[in-house]
């Protein structure tokens, strides 16, 4: 999808590494924001902590089993930029339900291949079965915006 500039970096870690990730950032000059990140109505049981420095970092995790699959799905954009695979990014954005995430969903899904969309469908069906219809709407909207259905 086209890149979107953000002010922060999100790190997804397994729950057993959550406090260790916070400690490592503190050792590197970050400060822990007093309040943990709040996720209203999260169905994925997300927890999070914002770390403050010149570029904020949000550490995210969950105690649900999907977290291990999501962390294992990481692909490397470069030697230093790990990115969680598309199906898990989509599930996280569906769970967040913020307007900026809805825009991201249509852009990500509009440019995705059929193979990638099938993988997304499998993960969303497993993790967020109530969102399957919404997912299909984001796919249609994204394809329309990307010009894929205008032939």
C-alpha positions as CSV (number, residue, x, y, z in Angstrom):
1,X,0.0,0.0,0.0
2,X,1.1,3.6,-0.3
3,X,3.1,4.6,2.8
4,X,1.6,6.7,5.5
5,X,3.8,8.8,7.7
6,X,3.1,8.3,11.4
7,X,4.4,9.9,14.5
8,X,5.1,6.7,16.4
9,X,6.4,3.2,16.0
10,X,4.3,0.2,17.1
11,X,6.1,-2.8,18.4
12,X,4.2,-6.1,18.7
13,X,5.8,-8.4,21.3
14,X,4.8,-11.7,22.9
15,X,3.5,-11.2,26.5
16,X,6.6,-12.8,28.0
17,X,8.7,-10.1,26.4
18,X,6.5,-7.1,27.2
19,X,8.3,-5.9,30.3
20,X,11.7,-6.7,28.8
21,X,10.9,-4.5,25.8
22,X,10.0,-1.7,28.1
23,X,13.2,-2.1,30.1
24,X,15.3,-2.1,26.9
25,X,13.7,1.2,25.7
26,X,14.3,2.8,29.1
27,X,17.9,1.8,28.9
28,X,18.1,3.6,25.6
29,X,16.7,6.9,26.9
30,X,12.9,6.4,26.6
31,X,10.5,7.2,29.4
32,X,7.5,5.2,30.3
33,X,4.2,7.1,30.1
34,X,2.5,6.8,33.4
35,X,-0.8,5.4,32.0
36,X,-0.8,2.3,29.9
37,X,-2.4,2.5,26.5
38,X,-6.1,1.9,26.6
39,X,-7.9,-0.2,24.0
40,X,-11.6,0.3,24.3
41,X,-13.6,-2.9,23.5
42,X,-10.6,-4.8,22.2
43,X,-11.6,-8.3,21.2
44,X,-8.0,-9.3,20.8
45,X,-7.2,-8.5,24.4
46,X,-4.6,-5.9,23.5
47,X,-2.4,-4.4,26.1
48,X,0.0,-1.6,25.5
49,X,2.5,0.9,26.8
50,X,3.6,4.2,25.3
51,X,7.3,5.0,25.6
52,X,8.3,8.6,25.1
53,X,11.4,10.0,23.4
54,X,12.0,12.0,20.2
55,X,9.9,9.4,18.4
56,X,7.3,7.7,20.6
57,X,7.1,3.9,20.6
58,X,3.9,1.9,21.5
59,X,4.6,-1.6,22.7
60,X,1.6,-3.8,22.1
61,X,0.9,-7.4,23.1
62,X,-1.9,-9.8,24.0
63,X,-2.3,-12.9,26.2
64,X,-4.4,-14.6,23.4
65,X,-2.7,-17.4,21.4
66,X,-2.8,-15.4,18.1
67,X,0.1,-13.2,19.3
68,X,2.6,-16.0,18.8
69,X,1.5,-16.5,15.2
70,X,1.6,-12.8,14.5
71,X,5.1,-12.3,15.9
72,X,6.3,-15.4,14.0
73,X,4.8,-13.9,10.8
74,X,7.2,-11.0,10.7
75,X,8.8,-10.2,7.4
76,X,11.8,-7.9,7.0
77,X,11.3,-4.9,4.8
78,X,15.0,-4.2,5.3
79,X,17.7,-5.4,7.7
80,X,16.2,-3.2,10.4
81,X,12.5,-2.9,9.7
82,X,10.4,-6.0,10.7
83,X,6.8,-5.8,9.7
84,X,4.0,-8.1,10.9
85,X,2.3,-10.0,8.0
86,X,-0.7,-8.4,6.3
87,X,-3.4,-10.7,7.9
88,X,-2.4,-9.7,11.4
89,X,-2.1,-6.0,10.5
90,X,-5.6,-6.2,9.1
91,X,-6.9,-7.9,12.3
92,X,-5.2,-5.4,14.5
93,X,-6.7,-2.5,12.5
94,X,-10.2,-4.0,12.5
95,X,-10.0,-4.4,16.3
96,X,-8.8,-0.8,16.8
97,X,-11.7,0.6,14.7
98,X,-10.3,4.1,14.6
99,X,-11.0,6.2,11.5
100,X,-7.3,6.3,10.5
101,X,-7.2,2.5,10.7
102,X,-10.3,2.3,8.4
103,X,-8.4,4.3,5.8
104,X,-5.4,2.1,6.2
105,X,-7.6,-1.0,5.7
106,X,-9.0,0.1,2.4
107,X,-5.5,1.1,1.1
108,X,-3.8,-2.1,2.3
109,X,-6.6,-4.4,1.0
110,X,-7.1,-2.5,-2.3
111,X,-3.5,-3.2,-3.3
112,X,-3.4,-6.8,-2.0
113,X,-3.2,-9.8,-4.3
114,X,-5.9,-12.4,-4.3
115,X,-3.5,-14.8,-2.6
116,X,-2.9,-12.3,0.2
117,X,-6.6,-11.5,0.5
118,X,-7.3,-15.2,1.0
119,X,-4.7,-15.4,3.8
120,X,-6.3,-12.3,5.4
121,X,-9.8,-13.9,5.2
122,X,-8.6,-17.0,7.0
123,X,-7.0,-15.1,9.8
124,X,-9.9,-12.6,10.3
125,X,-12.4,-15.5,10.2
126,X,-10.4,-17.2,13.0
127,X,-9.6,-14.1,15.1
128,X,-12.6,-11.8,14.5
129,X,-15.4,-13.8,12.9
130,X,-17.9,-11.0,13.4
131,X,-15.9,-8.7,11.2
132,X,-15.8,-11.0,8.1
133,X,-18.6,-8.9,6.3
134,X,-16.8,-5.7,7.2
135,X,-13.6,-7.1,5.8
136,X,-15.2,-7.8,2.4
137,X,-16.5,-4.2,2.3
138,X,-13.0,-2.8,3.0
139,X,-11.7,-5.0,0.2
140,X,-14.3,-3.7,-2.3
141,X,-13.8,-0.1,-1.2
142,X,-10.0,-0.5,-1.4
143,X,-10.2,-2.0,-4.9
144,X,-12.5,0.8,-6.0
145,X,-10.1,3.5,-4.6
146,X,-7.1,1.8,-6.2
147,X,-8.9,1.7,-9.5
148,X,-8.8,-2.1,-9.7
149,X,-12.6,-2.4,-10.4
150,X,-12.8,0.5,-12.9
151,X,-12.1,-1.3,-16.2
